[in-house]
Each structure stands twice: as C-alpha cells, then as structure tokens.
C-alpha cells in the first residue's frame, strides 16, 4: 500500500471529485424526495461495490493506483466516489428523458464508457516518481496478447459499461421496490446495500467475461473485446431510437445541475489536465469522445429548454 506521496496534480484532481461530491450530496438533500435512501445508495456504492471490486482488481494484479491523500486500502477514495457521481447523474438524466426502465442500465453504462474515454488515457499518462517508484495515477499490467488503446486493454472500457450498468439495474429495481411499498422507510434502508451486493455478485460472475470478450467462445485479448465494445454502443443507439425524444418536462440548470457538472465537467477537467500536463498524444482519444458526450448532453439540455418555453 506504500507511503503517501504528495503529487499536486493528483491532489487537485481528487479535490475536484470531492467538491463535485459535496455539491451533489447537497443537491440530493435539497431536491430528492427520498434523499436518505439516495445518500445510502452513495455510501453503499462506494464501500460495498466499487471500492471492493477496485481493490479486488489491484490484488489480482490487473492494475494499480498511485497513493493518494484518502485511500480505501489500495484504491484512492475519489475513484469509487467519481463512479457513483456518473451513475447518479446518468440515472437522473435518464429519468428526465423518460427513458424506459429496462433501457436505463444500457444508457447509464454508455455514459460511463464515454466518461472513461477521457479519464483513463489521462490517468495512465500521469506518471511520477513516488515512494513506490515511478508509477502512474493509474497503471495497467496487461498481458502480452491484450488488445490495447494507449496502454489500456480494450475490455476496460466495456468494463465501465458493466460497472455502471449493473449498478443501475439493481438501483432501478431497488427504487421500484421502495416506491411499490409506498416508500416504506425500512425498504428505503434495506435496498441500497442489497442492490450493491447483488451488483457486485453479478460483476464478478461469468456473465462479465461473456459481456467483455464473449467467453467462453472467445478468449481475453481476442477480437471479442472490440465486438463487445461496439455492441455496447449499438445497444445505446437502439435505446435512443426507442426513446425518440419523449421528454415531458424540460431540464433546468437550477434543478438538474449535477447532470451538467458531472457528465460535462469531468470531461472539461480531463482535457484541461491533459493540456496542462503536456499529454498531447492522448487528445486524439479524449477529445472526440469528450466532444460526443458533451454535445449529446447539451442537445438534451437545449431540448429541455425548448420544452420549458412551450
């Protein structure tokens, strides 16, 4: 686990995540009708789901993190916190867009992939001398045969689809159960930990290997990884065709600002840190995906403004 090394860039990025988390938490308290349950979702997502899986991955030797100021064992606390912010914001956007419930996990998963395409190339590029030696903010240890994008296995990006999508599946089911019981307080406190434990169970099941590279038909490092990443985006396009602009109420900067802050703000920060760090070689990856994601969010926001006016 090593000794903490003061890396100003890493500290600044963590602070941004924590500031976004504080703002989002205050938003939840003020605007969510079932605020206590949503806050518990946040806590359980971080401690029972994302941090557990991320630590498992480091112990398996898949990848490692540089030491940060706040750690959950081998993983910077900012990592699972940021992942929840993406899931929460994407679910809230899906609700506002009136996307069918069964489509929400696909939508949330692709929002995760798009966020990751500007985040991870930056993280693996930010290498500094630390007490553990020269290490990146995030470092993969891929196998020789792994198909990679800028030293990152292709299946990592589809992995975000699964991490965010599985959480969305069980959070949607949990919220439905809570609503079905007339927002029973006991159910409100029970479903978040259950949802995250079920999500974790599915994430480490053979289903993940199938969705990442079509195991057991194909092996890790095969073209199956590219096929499944493309399949995730194809599912998203299908969801958008099904949706076809069925929003009934416009988005509002006052009532929906976490969506804009998280799904757009993280991209802006990642691109700025890439420029400041002189990592021009990753912009061919980060800029197109950041642009696609930002333009999509702005399109939905603009459509929302039109609905508000009419």
TIBARO-659200 format. One record per residue (C-alpha): residue number from 1; x, y, z. Coordinates in steps of 0.05 Angstrom, whole numbers, plus 5000, padded with zeros to 4 digits. Layout:
residues N
+-----+------+------+------+
|   n |   xx |   yy |   zz |
+-----+------+------+------+
| NUM |    X |    Y |    Z |
...
+-----+------+------+------+
end
This chain:
residues 310
+-----+------+------+------+
|   n |   xx |   yy |   zz |
+-----+------+------+------+
|   1 | 5000 | 5000 | 5000 |
|   2 | 5060 | 5045 | 5008 |
|   3 | 5070 | 5115 | 5037 |
|   4 | 5032 | 5175 | 5013 |
|   5 | 5070 | 5217 | 4963 |
|   6 | 5049 | 5289 | 4952 |
|   7 | 5034 | 5296 | 4877 |
|   8 | 4999 | 5364 | 4867 |
|   9 | 4964 | 5342 | 4803 |
|  10 | 4934 | 5281 | 4836 |
|  11 | 4913 | 5322 | 4896 |
|  12 | 4879 | 5374 | 4851 |
|  13 | 4841 | 5320 | 4813 |
|  14 | 4818 | 5288 | 4878 |
|  15 | 4795 | 5355 | 4906 |
|  16 | 4753 | 5367 | 4843 |
|  17 | 4719 | 5299 | 4853 |
|  18 | 4705 | 5313 | 4926 |
|  19 | 4679 | 5383 | 4912 |
|  20 | 4632 | 5353 | 4859 |
|  21 | 4611 | 5300 | 4910 |
|  22 | 4595 | 5352 | 4963 |
|  23 | 4555 | 5394 | 4914 |
|  24 | 4517 | 5332 | 4891 |
|  25 | 4504 | 5310 | 4962 |
|  26 | 4475 | 5378 | 4979 |
|  27 | 4433 | 5374 | 4916 |
|  28 | 4406 | 5305 | 4936 |
|  29 | 4387 | 5331 | 5006 |
|  30 | 4351 | 5391 | 4977 |
|  31 | 4318 | 5362 | 4915 |
|  32 | 4309 | 5287 | 4922 |
|  33 | 4244 | 5265 | 4955 |
|  34 | 4277 | 5203 | 4983 |
|  35 | 4343 | 5236 | 5000 |
|  36 | 4362 | 5189 | 5056 |
|  37 | 4358 | 5128 | 5010 |
|  38 | 4398 | 5162 | 4955 |
|  39 | 4452 | 5182 | 5004 |
|  40 | 4454 | 5110 | 5028 |
|  41 | 4460 | 5088 | 4955 |
|  42 | 4521 | 5133 | 4951 |
|  43 | 4553 | 5103 | 5013 |
|  44 | 4538 | 5031 | 4994 |
|  45 | 4561 | 5041 | 4922 |
|  46 | 4628 | 5067 | 4946 |
|  47 | 4641 | 5018 | 5004 |
|  48 | 4604 | 4955 | 4984 |
|  49 | 4611 | 4955 | 4909 |
|  50 | 4661 | 4998 | 4872 |
|  51 | 4716 | 5001 | 4925 |
|  52 | 4710 | 4926 | 4937 |
|  53 | 4717 | 4910 | 4863 |
|  54 | 4773 | 4960 | 4851 |
|  55 | 4813 | 4931 | 4910 |
|  56 | 4800 | 4861 | 4884 |
|  57 | 4828 | 4882 | 4816 |
|  58 | 4891 | 4910 | 4848 |
|  59 | 4901 | 4846 | 4889 |
|  60 | 4893 | 4805 | 4825 |
|  61 | 4948 | 4847 | 4794 |
|  62 | 4905 | 4874 | 4737 |
|  63 | 4924 | 4946 | 4752 |
|  64 | 4948 | 4991 | 4808 |
|  65 | 4938 | 5062 | 4833 |
|  66 | 4987 | 5114 | 4858 |
|  67 | 4978 | 5132 | 4931 |
|  68 | 4930 | 5189 | 4944 |
|  69 | 4912 | 5230 | 5005 |
|  70 | 4849 | 5189 | 5020 |
|  71 | 4853 | 5115 | 5005 |
|  72 | 4806 | 5056 | 5014 |
|  73 | 4861 | 5004 | 5021 |
|  74 | 4896 | 5004 | 4952 |
|  75 | 4846 | 5050 | 4917 |
|  76 | 4840 | 5126 | 4921 |
|  77 | 4772 | 5142 | 4951 |
|  78 | 4760 | 5191 | 4894 |
|  79 | 4754 | 5133 | 4845 |
|  80 | 4690 | 5099 | 4871 |
|  81 | 4663 | 5168 | 4890 |
|  82 | 4670 | 5192 | 4819 |
|  83 | 4639 | 5128 | 4792 |
|  84 | 4577 | 5138 | 4835 |
|  85 | 4571 | 5210 | 4811 |
|  86 | 4569 | 5186 | 4740 |
|  87 | 4517 | 5132 | 4756 |
|  88 | 4473 | 5180 | 4796 |
|  89 | 4477 | 5236 | 4743 |
|  90 | 4463 | 5188 | 4686 |
|  91 | 4403 | 5157 | 4722 |
|  92 | 4376 | 5226 | 4736 |
|  93 | 4385 | 5245 | 4663 |
|  94 | 4351 | 5181 | 4641 |
|  95 | 4292 | 5196 | 4687 |
|  96 | 4286 | 5266 | 4659 |
|  97 | 4288 | 5239 | 4587 |
|  98 | 4233 | 5188 | 4604 |
|  99 | 4276 | 5131 | 4581 |
| 100 | 4241 | 5063 | 4594 |
| 101 | 4264 | 5029 | 4658 |
| 102 | 4293 | 4969 | 4623 |
| 103 | 4335 | 5014 | 4579 |
| 104 | 4365 | 5055 | 4636 |
| 105 | 4423 | 5007 | 4652 |
| 106 | 4445 | 5010 | 4579 |
| 107 | 4441 | 5086 | 4578 |
| 108 | 4479 | 5092 | 4644 |
| 109 | 4532 | 5042 | 4622 |
| 110 | 4548 | 5081 | 4558 |
| 111 | 4551 | 5146 | 4598 |
| 112 | 4604 | 5110 | 4638 |
| 113 | 4643 | 5088 | 4576 |
| 114 | 4643 | 5159 | 4547 |
| 115 | 4667 | 5188 | 4613 |
| 116 | 4722 | 5136 | 4617 |
| 117 | 4750 | 5151 | 4548 |
| 118 | 4774 | 5220 | 4572 |
| 119 | 4792 | 5197 | 4642 |
| 120 | 4835 | 5135 | 4635 |
| 121 | 4883 | 5156 | 4579 |
| 122 | 4899 | 5216 | 4624 |
| 123 | 4907 | 5174 | 4687 |
| 124 | 4957 | 5125 | 4655 |
| 125 | 4997 | 5184 | 4627 |
| 126 | 5006 | 5219 | 4694 |
| 127 | 5069 | 5182 | 4716 |
| 128 | 5111 | 5210 | 4774 |
| 129 | 5167 | 5187 | 4818 |
| 130 | 5138 | 5164 | 4885 |
| 131 | 5159 | 5122 | 4945 |
| 132 | 5135 | 5062 | 4905 |
| 133 | 5178 | 5081 | 4846 |
| 134 | 5155 | 5114 | 4782 |
| 135 | 5081 | 5099 | 4776 |
| 136 | 5020 | 5128 | 4742 |
| 137 | 4960 | 5154 | 4776 |
| 138 | 4931 | 5091 | 4748 |
| 139 | 4974 | 5036 | 4716 |
| 140 | 4951 | 4974 | 4679 |
| 141 | 4992 | 4910 | 4678 |
| 142 | 4964 | 4879 | 4614 |
| 143 | 4981 | 4811 | 4587 |
| 144 | 5024 | 4808 | 4525 |
| 145 | 4966 | 4789 | 4480 |
| 146 | 4917 | 4842 | 4505 |
| 147 | 4888 | 4889 | 4453 |
| 148 | 4904 | 4959 | 4479 |
| 149 | 4886 | 5031 | 4469 |
| 150 | 4942 | 5075 | 4497 |
| 151 | 4966 | 5021 | 4545 |
| 152 | 4895 | 5005 | 4567 |
| 153 | 4861 | 4939 | 4549 |
| 154 | 4800 | 4949 | 4506 |
| 155 | 4758 | 4909 | 4555 |
| 156 | 4770 | 4962 | 4608 |
| 157 | 4723 | 5010 | 4572 |
| 158 | 4669 | 4957 | 4565 |
| 159 | 4682 | 4944 | 4639 |
| 160 | 4655 | 5013 | 4655 |
| 161 | 4592 | 4994 | 4617 |
| 162 | 4585 | 4934 | 4664 |
| 163 | 4606 | 4970 | 4728 |
| 164 | 4556 | 5027 | 4718 |
| 165 | 4503 | 4986 | 4683 |
| 166 | 4499 | 4931 | 4735 |
| 167 | 4493 | 4983 | 4790 |
| 168 | 4438 | 5017 | 4751 |
| 169 | 4400 | 4951 | 4743 |
| 170 | 4395 | 4939 | 4817 |
| 171 | 4386 | 5012 | 4837 |
| 172 | 4327 | 5017 | 4789 |
| 173 | 4298 | 4953 | 4818 |
| 174 | 4310 | 4977 | 4888 |
| 175 | 4277 | 5045 | 4876 |
| 176 | 4218 | 5009 | 4844 |
| 177 | 4211 | 4964 | 4905 |
| 178 | 4216 | 5025 | 4951 |
| 179 | 4161 | 5061 | 4911 |
| 180 | 4118 | 4999 | 4907 |
| 181 | 4116 | 4995 | 4984 |
| 182 | 4094 | 5068 | 4989 |
| 183 | 4165 | 5090 | 5006 |
| 184 | 4168 | 5045 | 5067 |
| 185 | 4226 | 5070 | 5110 |
| 186 | 4253 | 5000 | 5124 |
| 187 | 4255 | 4984 | 5050 |
| 188 | 4289 | 5051 | 5038 |
| 189 | 4346 | 5030 | 5083 |
| 190 | 4349 | 4957 | 5060 |
| 191 | 4350 | 4963 | 4985 |
| 192 | 4415 | 5004 | 4976 |
| 193 | 4462 | 4953 | 5008 |
| 194 | 4424 | 4895 | 4976 |
| 195 | 4428 | 4928 | 4908 |
| 196 | 4503 | 4938 | 4913 |
| 197 | 4517 | 4868 | 4939 |
| 198 | 4476 | 4838 | 4881 |
| 199 | 4513 | 4884 | 4833 |
| 200 | 4580 | 4861 | 4859 |
| 201 | 4559 | 4788 | 4854 |
| 202 | 4539 | 4797 | 4780 |
| 203 | 4602 | 4837 | 4765 |
| 204 | 4648 | 4781 | 4787 |
| 205 | 4606 | 4726 | 4755 |
| 206 | 4620 | 4691 | 4688 |
| 207 | 4569 | 4738 | 4657 |
| 208 | 4620 | 4793 | 4658 |
| 209 | 4671 | 4752 | 4619 |
| 210 | 4619 | 4738 | 4567 |
| 211 | 4600 | 4812 | 4561 |
| 212 | 4673 | 4834 | 4560 |
| 213 | 4701 | 4787 | 4506 |
| 214 | 4648 | 4733 | 4491 |
| 215 | 4677 | 4680 | 4537 |
| 216 | 4679 | 4620 | 4533 |
| 217 | 4671 | 4625 | 4457 |
| 218 | 4729 | 4675 | 4451 |
| 219 | 4787 | 4690 | 4497 |
| 220 | 4812 | 4753 | 4531 |
| 221 | 4856 | 4791 | 4483 |
| 222 | 4815 | 4769 | 4423 |
| 223 | 4773 | 4809 | 4374 |
| 224 | 4715 | 4793 | 4421 |
| 225 | 4735 | 4854 | 4463 |
| 226 | 4725 | 4901 | 4404 |
| 227 | 4660 | 4866 | 4385 |
| 228 | 4630 | 4875 | 4454 |
| 229 | 4652 | 4948 | 4460 |
| 230 | 4618 | 4961 | 4393 |
| 231 | 4558 | 4921 | 4417 |
| 232 | 4550 | 4967 | 4478 |
| 233 | 4548 | 5028 | 4433 |
| 234 | 4499 | 4993 | 4386 |
| 235 | 4453 | 4980 | 4445 |
| 236 | 4457 | 5054 | 4463 |
| 237 | 4436 | 5074 | 4392 |
| 238 | 4377 | 5026 | 4397 |
| 239 | 4357 | 5058 | 4463 |
| 240 | 4359 | 5127 | 4431 |
| 241 | 4315 | 5102 | 4374 |
| 242 | 4266 | 5074 | 4424 |
| 243 | 4267 | 5140 | 4463 |
| 244 | 4258 | 5187 | 4404 |
| 245 | 4253 | 5249 | 4447 |
| 246 | 4197 | 5231 | 4495 |
| 247 | 4215 | 5282 | 4547 |
| 248 | 4154 | 5314 | 4581 |
| 249 | 4189 | 5364 | 4624 |
| 250 | 4249 | 5406 | 4607 |
| 251 | 4315 | 5404 | 4643 |
| 252 | 4333 | 5462 | 4688 |
| 253 | 4401 | 5487 | 4709 |
| 254 | 4373 | 5500 | 4778 |
| 255 | 4341 | 5432 | 4786 |
| 256 | 4388 | 5388 | 4745 |
| 257 | 4457 | 5420 | 4750 |
| 258 | 4492 | 5355 | 4775 |
| 259 | 4480 | 5325 | 4706 |
| 260 | 4517 | 5382 | 4672 |
| 261 | 4570 | 5387 | 4727 |
| 262 | 4588 | 5313 | 4726 |
| 263 | 4576 | 5289 | 4655 |
| 264 | 4606 | 5352 | 4624 |
| 265 | 4651 | 5378 | 4679 |
| 266 | 4694 | 5315 | 4685 |
| 267 | 4709 | 5317 | 4610 |
| 268 | 4729 | 5390 | 4613 |
| 269 | 4775 | 5377 | 4672 |
| 270 | 4806 | 5317 | 4639 |
| 271 | 4821 | 5354 | 4575 |
| 272 | 4850 | 5413 | 4614 |
| 273 | 4895 | 5368 | 4655 |
| 274 | 4918 | 5334 | 4591 |
| 275 | 4937 | 5402 | 4561 |
| 276 | 4969 | 5427 | 4626 |
| 277 | 5009 | 5362 | 4633 |
| 278 | 5031 | 5366 | 4560 |
| 279 | 4998 | 5300 | 4543 |
| 280 | 4982 | 5320 | 4472 |
| 281 | 4988 | 5248 | 4449 |
| 282 | 4923 | 5227 | 4483 |
| 283 | 4879 | 5283 | 4456 |
| 284 | 4863 | 5242 | 4393 |
| 285 | 4827 | 5195 | 4441 |
| 286 | 4800 | 5241 | 4494 |
| 287 | 4775 | 5299 | 4451 |
| 288 | 4728 | 5261 | 4404 |
| 289 | 4694 | 5222 | 4460 |
| 290 | 4691 | 5283 | 4505 |
| 291 | 4661 | 5323 | 4447 |
| 292 | 4609 | 5269 | 4431 |
| 293 | 4588 | 5264 | 4504 |
| 294 | 4585 | 5339 | 4516 |
| 295 | 4547 | 5353 | 4451 |
| 296 | 4497 | 5298 | 4470 |
| 297 | 4485 | 5328 | 4539 |
| 298 | 4479 | 5399 | 4510 |
| 299 | 4429 | 5373 | 4458 |
| 300 | 4386 | 5343 | 4513 |
| 301 | 4393 | 5407 | 4554 |
| 302 | 4373 | 5450 | 4494 |
| 303 | 4314 | 5405 | 4481 |
| 304 | 4295 | 5414 | 4554 |
| 305 | 4298 | 5489 | 4548 |
| 306 | 4250 | 5486 | 4489 |
| 307 | 4202 | 5444 | 4529 |
| 308 | 4205 | 5494 | 4586 |
| 309 | 4188 | 5552 | 4538 |
| 310 | 4128 | 5514 | 4508 |
+-----+------+------+------+
end
